[in-house]
Amino acid sequence: MTARVTASVYTSHVPAIGAALDFGKSHEPYWQKVFGGYEFSRRWLQENTPDAVFLVYNDHANAFSLEMIPTFAIGTAAQFAVADEGWGPRPVPGVTGHPELASHIAQAVIQDDFDLTIVNKMDVDHGLTVPLSLMCGQPQAWPCPVIPFAVNVVQYPVPSGRRCFRLGQAIRRAIASYDEPLKVQIWGTGGMSHQLQGPRAGLINREWDNRFLDRLIADPAGLAEVPHIEYVREAGSEGIELVMWLIARGAMGDLAGGAPPRVAHRFYHVPASNTAVGHLILENPQ
Amino acid sequence: MALEKPYKDVPGTTIFDAEESRKGYWLNQFCMSLMKADNRARFKAGERAYLDEWPMSEAQKQAVLARDLNRCIALGGNIYFLAKIGATDGKSFQQMAGSMTGMSEEAYRDMMLRGGRPVEGNRYKHEWEKK
């Protein structure tokens, strides 16, 4: 028996969501509309706790300054500390890695022609911890090991949707060649439409976002061909984060001859701070 | 051959590409230094003196002192780096984003509650020039 991808989870990772939880505001009506969309997801994760989560996110100028800008960075450490992004570190548990599986994936994916940067020391920011908070609430420790996978979406050009989608397929193959019967989930985070900068800040495109969700489920290969400029123009300059969802989608079994995934949950809400919140859970049929 | 940059045609938007990153290197690295509590305290105690420790242009320093985020971005700043200045000032990301739009904090918050800035009329520069 080898490891396998059991499900993929997609979610925005807005920092204000973390702050709302950390400062006890999650019961306020504004935030209830966000957290309400994750009640199912928290129960689902308790019932479907994997042996490891492969968490695709982007660092927001915290672990990586302009000194080094890796396009794809895989965290192979045993532990990852929570970053101080300028407001002080979030009061959440540190993250336990899975060095054995992570280094296996690094070796396999690099041999599959994707040049990953291997990172053995890295603080993790809200891009990684907010999805964990949304899916797990406020536990004393996160329920399973997490492999952080950071994608550069800060300095343009970011990787194309097509490359992200193919990378996801390589990650699925790498997981499937790991010689231990682990259940692994892959999470893709960031988005949805938002723009944080300039006079056009505040852009939201509900129609485009929902079309993205539809196509992510049913036509991921077609969606992967969408060029960067469409994300920027239609979903805002920071909407480009959505390319990371294609990595998680690429790792699903239907792209390797399996059955289509089952949509366990879908949620969309505007706004959380400056951002449209989107969320999906897709399960691989057993 | 010139590089293709179709994103130059999006209004009110600066894409942080390799050229911007080169221009803004020291401005953004100064911002990174504010991730340390000691540096935040030293900056607050004497902003000009702290900025003078960095090989930034005078224009970049003035933009930081004025908290003019649009100007910072025009000089190579990136919003995720500039957010460290906002964090040091105790500002939320929504306050920072709103400050770049010419809207009041309240008007920006209300726009977001109503579903955000629509994409219609905001896709191409020529759509803004007509206004």
Interface residues (C-beta under 8 A of the other chain):
Chain A: P15 A16 A19 H60 A61 N62 S65 L66 E67 A83 D84 E85 G86 W87 G88 V154 Q155 Y156 P157 S193 Q195 L196 Q197 G198 P199 R200 A201 G202 L203 I204 N205 R206 W208 H228 I229 V232 R233 E234 S237 E238 V270 P271 S273 N274 A276
Chain B: P6 Y7 V10 P11 G12 T13 T14 I15 F16 D17 A18 S21 Y25 N28 Q29 C31 M32 L34 M35 K36 A37 R40 L69 N70 I73 N78 I79 Y80 F81 A83 K84 G86 A87 T88 S92 F93 Q94 M96 A97 G98 M100 T101 G102 Y108 M111 M112 L113 G115 G116 R117 P118 V119 N122 R123 Y124
